């Protein structure tokens, strides 16, 4: 009984851990999602990280941070690079 309770708890915990992230996938010209290409993960804090097709985050690639109505470039540890160009969200 204790083992099944632990397994259920672990399953619920892992499900909740993924709930705070959203994924943006590439699509082809007719709108089909391209799961075999890299995607972007948007974390709860607004950080955007490139993710490979398997789901591993690529921290060595360019990252971005959403702050207010602007998108800033960040370095590999997530610090905003204010000297780099920024984009405004409409």
GIBEL-V774916 format. One record per residue. N is the residue number from 1. RES is the residue in one letter. SS is DSSP state (h for helix, s for strand, l for the rest). PSI is psi in radians with two decimals (none if undefined). NEAR is the number of other ideal C-beta (glycine too) atoms within 8 Angstrom. Layout:
n:N res:RES ss:SS psi:PSI near:NEAR
n:N res:RES ss:SS psi:PSI near:NEAR
//
This chain:
n:1 res:X ss:l psi:-0.75 near:4
n:2 res:X ss:h psi:-0.64 near:5
n:3 res:X ss:h psi:-0.77 near:6
n:4 res:X ss:h psi:-0.58 near:7
n:5 res:X ss:h psi:-0.72 near:8
n:6 res:X ss:h psi:-0.74 near:8
n:7 res:X ss:h psi:-0.76 near:8
n:8 res:X ss:h psi:-0.76 near:8
n:9 res:X ss:h psi:-0.79 near:8
n:10 res:X ss:h psi:-0.72 near:8
n:11 res:X ss:h psi:-0.79 near:8
n:12 res:X ss:h psi:-0.70 near:8
n:13 res:X ss:h psi:-0.79 near:8
n:14 res:X ss:h psi:-0.56 near:8
n:15 res:X ss:h psi:-0.74 near:8
n:16 res:X ss:h psi:-0.56 near:7
n:17 res:X ss:h psi:-0.55 near:7
n:18 res:X ss:h psi:-0.22 near:7
n:19 res:X ss:l psi:-0.34 near:6
n:20 res:X ss:l psi:0.20 near:6
n:21 res:X ss:l psi:2.51 near:9
n:22 res:X ss:s psi:2.60 near:5
n:23 res:X ss:s psi:2.49 near:9
n:24 res:X ss:s psi:2.08 near:7
n:25 res:X ss:l psi:2.64 near:9
n:26 res:X ss:l psi:2.61 near:8
n:27 res:X ss:s psi:2.80 near:7
n:28 res:X ss:l psi:-3.00 near:7
n:29 res:X ss:l psi:-0.37 near:3
n:30 res:X ss:l psi:0.10 near:4
n:31 res:X ss:l psi:0.09 near:5
n:32 res:X ss:l psi:2.37 near:6
n:33 res:X ss:s psi:2.34 near:6
n:34 res:X ss:l psi:1.51 near:9
n:35 res:X ss:l psi:-0.33 near:6
n:36 res:X ss:l psi:0.01 near:4
n:37 res:X ss:l psi:2.85 near:8
n:38 res:X ss:l psi:2.70 near:9
n:39 res:X ss:s psi:-3.09 near:11
n:40 res:X ss:s psi:2.41 near:10
n:41 res:X ss:s psi:2.26 near:12
n:42 res:X ss:s psi:2.02 near:11
n:43 res:X ss:l psi:2.91 near:10
n:44 res:X ss:l psi:-0.55 near:5
n:45 res:X ss:l psi:0.05 near:4
n:46 res:X ss:l psi:0.04 near:9
n:47 res:X ss:s psi:2.34 near:12
n:48 res:X ss:s psi:2.15 near:12
n:49 res:X ss:s psi:2.35 near:12
n:50 res:X ss:s psi:2.39 near:11
n:51 res:X ss:s psi:2.35 near:12
n:52 res:X ss:l psi:2.98 near:8
n:53 res:X ss:l psi:-0.44 near:8
n:54 res:X ss:l psi:-0.42 near:4
n:55 res:X ss:l psi:0.06 near:5
n:56 res:X ss:l psi:2.29 near:6
n:57 res:X ss:s psi:2.37 near:7
n:58 res:X ss:l psi:1.47 near:10
n:59 res:X ss:l psi:-0.29 near:7
n:60 res:X ss:l psi:-0.14 near:4
n:61 res:X ss:l psi:2.91 near:7
n:62 res:X ss:l psi:2.35 near:5
n:63 res:X ss:s psi:2.83 near:14
n:64 res:X ss:s psi:2.81 near:10
n:65 res:X ss:s psi:2.21 near:13
n:66 res:X ss:s psi:2.16 near:11
n:67 res:X ss:s psi:1.90 near:8
n:68 res:X ss:l psi:-2.16 near:4
n:69 res:X ss:l psi:0.37 near:4
n:70 res:X ss:s psi:2.67 near:10
n:71 res:X ss:s psi:2.09 near:11
n:72 res:X ss:s psi:2.62 near:12
n:73 res:X ss:s psi:2.54 near:11
n:74 res:X ss:s psi:2.87 near:12
n:75 res:X ss:l psi:-3.03 near:7
n:76 res:X ss:l psi:-0.33 near:6
n:77 res:X ss:l psi:-0.01 near:5
n:78 res:X ss:l psi:0.10 near:8
n:79 res:X ss:l psi:2.30 near:6
n:80 res:X ss:s psi:2.36 near:8
n:81 res:X ss:l psi:1.61 near:9
n:82 res:X ss:l psi:-0.32 near:5
n:83 res:X ss:l psi:-0.09 near:3
n:84 res:X ss:l psi:2.74 near:7
n:85 res:X ss:l psi:2.59 near:4
n:86 res:X ss:l psi:2.77 near:8
n:87 res:X ss:s psi:2.55 near:6
n:88 res:X ss:s psi:2.35 near:7
n:89 res:X ss:l psi:2.24 near:7
n:90 res:X ss:l psi:none near:2
//
